[in-house]
Amino acid sequence: MHLHLADDQGWRIQIDGWPRQYWGTATTNPTLAAAVAGGTKVVMSPANKAYLDMKYDRNTPLGLSWAGYIEVRTAYDWDPANHLTGVGEEAVIGVEAPLWSETLRDLDDIEFMAFPRLPAIAELGWSPAATRDWTSFSSRLGAYGPRWNLRGVDFYPSPQVTWG
């Protein structure tokens, strides 16, 4: 679930069933850092690392550039545990990678914006930082290129990946 409640650097919502849970965006928010220090868990999603609606580079035909460009390596190299001082890996219960679809016309546009960044964000969301390795990941990701082509997935063929 993603609730877009504000366009500032951080927001929170109280959910009585999860009194120590912090739901919201997190950048350099001192309130969030203080909440986490008190034992709160967080879901991380900085715009300049994990939003799938961002252009890959200046020449990408689709997407937005309000928070910069997000190539697949930028997405993969993001470490949620190091995003805020004092917020360690144990405090991060998940990541999100929103894709605002108001500028996209069809499923091909959605696929182009999501792939290959979505697998990168997914891997960092479920893998401990100590096990992440760009060389291994990019090799495994590149092996999906032929599969995606056979299935008709309209993905961005990032020059950062050797596609099999």
N, C-alpha and C positions, 0 to 999 in steps of 0.2 A: 504494500500500500504506500502510495506517495501522496502527501497533501502539500500543495503549494500555497502556503499561507502568507508568505511575505517575500519581498525581493531584497531583503537586507542580508547581512552576512551570517545571520543565525536566527533560528526561531525554535520554539519548543511548544509542545502540547502536553497537557496533563492527561494521563490515562489512569484512572483510579486502580485498575487491576494490576498496573505496573508502575508503582509509585517511584521507583528509582530508575526508570527507563527514560532516556532522552531521545526523542525522535526529532530529527531536523537536520538541516544542512550544517556543515562545520567547516569553517576556514580558520581564521585566527580569532576566534571568539573567546574572550576571557571568561565569560559566564559559563560556556561549555567546559572549558578547562577546569574551572572551579567545581562544576558539577561532577565531572569525571573523577576528580581528586577525592570527592566524597563517596565514591563507589558506584556512580551511575554508569550504565553501559550506553554506547553510542552507535549510531549508524552514520557512516561517513560518505560524503558525496561532494567534493569540491568541483566547481564548474570547469576549472582549467585542467582537470585530469580525468574526470569520469562522465561528463555529459556527452552522450552519443549524438547529440544534434549539432555538435561543433564541426566545422570544416576540418578535414585532414591537413590541408595546407592551403595556401593562397589560391591555388588553381582548381580546387575541388568545386565541381559545379553545384553541389548541394550543400546545405548546412549553413550554420551561423558562425560568426567569428567574434562575438561579444566578449568571450573570455580567452581569446587566442585560438590557436590551432591544436588539435589533439591527434597526433599520429599514434599508431598502434604501440610503439615503444614507449611513448609518453604515458599512455594508459597503463601499460604493463609495469613500468618502473615506479608508479605511484605506490607509496607504502602508507596505508592508513594509520599504522601505529606511530609513524613519525610525523604525521601531519600537524599535530598540535603538541607543544611542549607539555610534558607531564601526562600525556595520554598514551598508554602502552597498548600492546597487542591484545592483552587480556580484557581491555575495556571496549574494544571494537567488536560488536556482535554481527556486523555486516556492512556491506557497501551497497550503494545503489548507483545505477547508471541510467539516468533518465533520458528519454528520447522524446522531445517535444515535437509533435507531428503536424503542427499547423502549417509548416512550410513544405510538407511532403505530400505528394500526389497519389502514390500507390504503393503496393507491397515492394516493388523493385526499389523505390526510393528508401523505404524503411530498411530493407536488407543492406543496401549500399552504405547507409549510415551506421548500422549496427555491426556489420562484419567487415574487418576482423577485430574491432575493438571489444565487442561484447565477450568473446572468449578470453581476451586478456583481462578484463575486469573480473570475470567469473573466476579465473584461476587465482587471482590475488585475493579474492573474497573467500575462497575455501582452502587455500594453501598457506601454511605458515611461511613467514618471510624467509626463514632459513632454507627452505626448499625451493624457492623461486630462482630461476636461472634463465635469462633472456635467450641465450644460445639454444638451450634445450627447447624452450617454449617456441621460439621462432621456427625451429626445425619441425616440431610437431604441428604447428599452425600451418606452415607451408605445405604439409602433406594433405591438408584439407582442400587446397585450391582445386585439384582435379575433381574431387568429390562434389564440391560446391558447383563447379562448372557443369558436371553431369546432371545435377539436380536443378540447374537453372537459377541458382542463387546469384543475385546481382551484388557481388561484394567488391570492395575497394582493393585492388591489387597493390597493396603497399609496397613501395620500393625497398622498404626495410626488411622485407621477408623474401626468401627464395622460395618461390611457389613451385611445387613438384609437378 
